[in-house]
Amino acid sequence: MKPINLNSLRVFACVAQHGNLQRAAEVLNLTRGAVSQRIKQLEIDLGVILLERQARGVSLTPEGLRCRDAVDKALATLETVFTEFEQDEGQITLHLGSSTAAKWLMPRMEDFATRFPRISLRTEVHTRQLSRDLARNEIAIWPGKVSDPKPFQNARRLTDIRLVAVCSPDFPRPDWPMELETVLNLPLLQDAHRTWESLIEGAGHRALHKLLNFDRSALALDAAIEGHGVAIAPTYIVENDVLRKRLVELWVSPSPPTEQLFVSWSQEHVRQPVVLRVVDWIASEFEQERTLENGRKMAGRSA
């Protein structure tokens, strides 16, 4: 059998769909004669009659029905593959908290665009973890515990969530490192997690403290950069501002971390090569942060 002309199969599929040579010619922007000629050539190549010409159109022979079903399945398979190509190289949706977006993701957007020039990153900011399962080409960065069950979802640990108190380098303060008791006597900038209140209560303090409240960690950190007081947040959120010397660390919580930060993606959709590349990039950024943090600790000890 001769190699089949794929363009002729496309013409046949259109004729089979519309049941009319003229209508198929209009859809394909061809002449009726060109459509008829390509169908005849296809019949010659296959050695079977595919169409029965009638006064008001055409009908499929048994061989034509089999050929139509095979072509429809092949086109559906190709459409699925092409759609996956488009999705894989098109858009990734990243779900995360507002402060993680502002303080961790935004400083890395230029690097992301360089590494993934064909990917459009769409962010969705949430105040709480998604209750639904992640869909195809969706990634989430969210705190949790290793024991948290996540059906139909892959998860990769990024870092422990350890709290650190920070302030502007120009903020008037005692020498550091300092004890929590000393920190609690400074003007405190608190976010919606109300961590300062918990620490004050845990320390047995009853005196009135200077608390300025914000609804997001990013806002409290920006206030700290402007010199309004001391903010407290996870180390991964303050890392960029500390490296740029816009913030300095005053106190690190000695308590063992009870939560970790995870990156998650759908387990149901197996073939997601671009998702896995982005996940690897996210994980590598946290690896670099740990390396820098360990380097600072070693430098502090040697000093």
N, C-alpha and C positions, 0 to 999 in steps of 0.2 A: 504494500500500500504506500502511495506517495505521502510525503509529509503534508499534514493538513495546514491549510492557510488559516491562521487564527483570525484574520480580518473577515474571512468568509463565514467563520463560525459566529462572529459578532453580528454579521448581517442576518444570518439564519435565526439567531436568537431574537432579533428584533422582529423579523417576519412572523416567527412563531408566537410572539407575544401579541402582536396586533392582528394576525390572521389576514393581512392584506398587504400586497406588494407596494401599492401606492402610498399607503400610510407609513410603512417602514421606510420608503424612499424619502418621505418628507422629514421624518425624525432623524434619519442619518445624513440628510442633506445630499442625497444622491438622486440620479434619475431612476425611473422605474425600470428602464432597460438594464442599467448597471446592477441593480439589485437582483433582477431575474438572472442575469448572466453569472453573477457570483454564486447564486444558489445552484444553478445548473453545473458549474464547475465543481462545487462541493459534492454534488451527487455523483459526478464522474469520479472524483477522487475517492469517495467512500464506496462506490459500486452499488449504491442503493438509491431508491427514490424516496425523497424526504417529504415532498409536498404534492398534493393533488390540486391542480389549478381548477378553479370553479368560476362561474360567472360573477359572483359577488365577492370573491376572495380566494383564499386557499385553505386547505385543511391538511393536517398532518397525517401521514401514513403511520403504520405501527413502528416502522424504523425511524420515522421523523419524531414520534413521541419519545422513543428511547433516546434519540440524539438530543432532543430538547431537555429532557430530564438530566442527562449527563452534563450538558453545557450549563444549565441552571445551577447545578451543584458546584461545578468548577468555578463559575463566576462568583457564587456566594462565598466559596472558600477564599478566592482571591480578594474579594471585598473585605472579608474579615481580617485577612493578613494586612492589607493596605491600611485598614482602619487602625490596627495595632501599631503599624509603622508610624502613622500620624500621631497617635496618642503617645507612643514611646518617645518620639522626637518633638512632641508638641508642648504639652503643658503638664506641670507637676503642681499639685495643690499641697501646701504645707500648712498643717494645723498646729498652732502653738499659742502660748500666752502672750499678752501684750508686751510685758517687760522683756521676755525672751526675744521677741521680735525686734524690739527697739534697741536693746543693749547687746544681744548676742548676734542676731542675724544681720541687722542693717550694716554694721561695720564690715561684713564679709560679702556684701552683695556684689562688689566689683570683682572679687575673686571668683564668685559663683558664675558671673556673666562670662568671665574669661574661660573658665573650665567647661562651661556648658553653653556655648553660644547659640545652640539650636533649641534650647529649652526655655520656655516661658514659665517663670515661677510665680504662682499665685498663692498668696498667703491668706489664711482665714484665722483671725484672732478670736480666742475664746476666753471666757472667765472660768470655765471648768472643762474637764475632760469630756471628749465626745462620748455620748451614750451609745451611738450606733457603731457598727463595724466599719472599718476603712474600706473604701472602694478602690477600684483600679487607679493607679497613678496618684494615690494619696499617701502622704506621710504625716506622722504626728510626732511632735516632741513634747513629752509631758512627764511630770514627776509621778512616782509610784513606788511600789514595793515589789520585790522579786516574787513574793507569794501571791500577788494580785493575778487572778485568772483572766486571761485575755483570749477567749476562743476565736478562731478564724483570724488570728493576728500574729504576725511575727514581731518580736521585740528584741532590741539590742541595747544593753546597758551602756550609757555614755559616761556617767560620772556620779560620785556620791554628792548629795546635796548637803554642803557644809556652809554654815552661816559665818559671815564676816562683817564686822563693823568698820565703816569707812567714813572719811571726811576729806575736805579739801586740804591740800598741803599748806595753804595759808590760814587754815582755821586755828585760832588760838586754843592750845590744848597742853596738858602736861606731857612730859616725856613718855614715850611708849617703848616697848610694849607695856600695856597697863592692865590692871585687873578690872573685872566687870564692875565692881563697886565704883571705881573711878569713872568709868565710861557712863554709868547711869546718872551721874551728876552733871553731865554735859547736856546741851540742848539736843533733843532726840527727834529724828525724822522718821515717822512710822508709816507703813503702807497698810493695805487691807488685811494682811496676815496678822497684824497686831502683835508682832514678835516682841517689841519692846515691853508691852504691857505684861506679856507672859514672863519675861525675864525679870521685870520689876517685882511681880508677884512672887516669883520663885525665889528671889533674893530676900523676901520678907520686908520689902520697903513699904512704908505706909505714907511717906511724905509725898507731897505734890511734886510731880516731875514736869519738866518742860517738854511737852509732846506736841509736835506739829504733824497732823494726820493728812495722808494722801491716799487716793484709792488705788494707786499702782506703784510698784517698786521703782519703775523707771522715773517717775516724777519725784519720788523721795531722793533718788540718787542724783537727779539733776539739781535739786535743792541743795544737796550736800556739795556738789561741784561749785555751786555759787557761794558756798561758805555759810549756809544757814544752820548747820548742825551736823549731827552724826546719823547716818543711815545704816540699816542692816539688811543684807541680802545674800543670796547664795554666791559663792565665789565665782562661778562661771558667768554670772551676770555682770559682776564688777570688773572682771579680768581686763577687758579692753581699756576701761578708764584708768585702771591702775597702771597698765603698761604705758599709757600716754601721760602718766603723772598728773592726771586731773583729780585722782583720788589716792589716798594712802590708807593702808590698813592699820586700824587701832587695836583690834581685838578679834581673835578667831575663836569661835565656840569650841570648847574642849569636849563637848558631848559627842558620843558616837552618832554618825548620821543614821537617821531612821528611814530616810527615803533616798531613792536614786533617780536620776534623770534617764529616761529611755527614749529611743527613737523607734517608732512602730510603723508597720506597713502591712498591707493585706496578705494573708496567707492563702486566700481563695484563688487569687489571680497569680498563677505561677510565673508566667512569662512576662517579667517586668525588668528588663536589663537596665533601663535608664533609672528606674526607681532604686535599684541596687547600687548603681554608681553614685547617685546622690546620697544614699544612706552611707556609703563608704566615705564620701567627702565629709559629711557631717561628723562621722566618728573620728576621722583623721584630724579635724579641727579640735576636737576635745582631747585627742592624744597630744597635740601640740601644746594645748593649755596646761595639761598635767606636766609636760616636760619643762615648760617655763616656770610653773609654780615650784617644782622640785628644785630647779636651778636657783630661784630666789631664796628658798629655804636654806640651801647649802651655803649660799653667799652670806646669808644672815648669821649662820652658825660660825663661819670662819671669821666674820668681822668681830 
